[in-house]
Amino acid sequence: MKQVRRVLGVWLLLNLMGLAVLALGWMALHDIFHDYVSPGVLAEAGVQASLPEWTQTSGEWSMVLVVWALLLALLSLNVLMTGWLFLRRPFEERQDLPLSR
């Protein structure tokens, strides 16, 4: 039982590290979004230029949003399940189970 608990502890630690890396990646993308040369950024800077529609990269940003949302959901679920397994009490033999007799 101690080995299972150790494996679960390592698994939980790796998943928490994955969430931290996910957060760092989000912060980097957030910074790129605000520094990216787009019509909105140029307008804020007072530069008059007509850029093609494709420079807004709306499809790429939508894909990034979907991927990050899925990763966040999967890693969060993984952390919750691992934490539950790590923190629960050892399985005690129950009398109402046919296999425990």
Secondary structure, 3 states (H helix, E strand, C coil): CHHHHHHHHHHHHHHHHHHHHHHHHHHHHHHHHHHCCCHHHHHHHCCCCCCCHHHHCHHHHHHHHHHHHHHHHHHHHHHHHHHHHHHCCCCCCCCCCHHHC
